[in-house]
Amino acid sequence: MIIPTYNEKENISSIIQAVFSLHQSYHVLVIDDNSPDGTAAIVRELTLQYPGQLFLEERTGKLGLGTAYIYGFKWSIERGYRFVFEMDADFSHNPSDLERLYDACKNQGADLAVGSRYVPGGKTENWPLDRQLYSKGGAFYTQLLTWMPVNDPTAGFVCYRKEVLESINFDMIQFVGYAFQIEMKFAAWKLGFKIKEVPITFVDRKIGVSKMSKGIIKEGVLGVLRIQWKSLFNNYRKKLKNTSFNNSLSSHTAN
C-alpha cells in the first residue's frame, strides 16, 4: 500500500491503523515530500509500533504525486510484492474497500482494479457541485479523446498486479498530477492488461486541505491531449513496453 503524503498529520496515524486493522496482512509505504507539518515524524514513530509492516521514505520537497507513486512502484517491485495499491491519506478512500480491489485482482482476473465512482454502485459524498462537474466532465472528456474503456480514469484508489508495473517503461510516464492517474491506466490498457472497475463511495476529506488546484485541472485537460497524441505516433506502444525491469530508483531519489 503506497500512500504519498504532504501535510497529512491529522489523518496519517488513523489511516495507517485502519489499514492494519484489516484481515489481510497489508504492508504500508508512506512517501512524504518533506511535509512542514511533521507528517513524517508521526510515521517514523509508528514504524516502531509496526516493524516490518510500515515503511517511510522521505523526499527533499514537494516533487509531485506521479513521481511519488513511481518511486513506490519501483520500491515495491524490488522487494517482491505481488499486489501494489494506491490510496489517499485523507479517508476519501475507505480502507475496507481494499479487500474488494484485492479480490478483483487475485480472484476475478483483473490486472488492474480501480475503485470507481462512476460505475453502478459507485458514488461521491459531500462534494460541492463544481467539484462534481470537474470530475464527471473530466472523465467523459478522457473517454471521448482516448477511447479508453474506464469510467473513472482519474481515480487514485487502485490495485495493480506486479506484472503490470513491471511491464511499463516509467520513463514514458510524463505527468505528476492527476493526469498521472489517467496516463497509468492508459498505459496498462495499451499494453493489453485487463482493467476492472470496483464501485466505491468517494467521500470528500473532512480534515486537512485539498490538493486540487487550477494547475492540476489544466494538466488534466492538456495531458489527455498529449497522451492520445503520443499514442498515435512514434511507436508509442513499443516504447511504453519495459522489456526488462531495470529502472533504478535514482531518478526519484529519496533522502
Secondary structure, 3 states (H helix, E strand, C coil): CEEEECCCCCCHHHHHHHHHCCCCCCCEEEEECCCCCCHHHHHHHHHHHCCCCEEEEECCCCCCHHHHHHHHHHHHHHCCCCEEEECCCCCCCCHHHHHHHHHHHHHCCCCEEEEECCCCCCEEECCCHHHHHHHHHHHHHHHHHHCCCCCCCCCCCEEEEHHHHHHECHHHCCCCCCHHHHHHHHHHHHCCCCEEEEECEEECCCCCCCCCCHHHHHHHHHHHHHHHHHHHCCCHHHHHECCCCCCCHHHHCCC
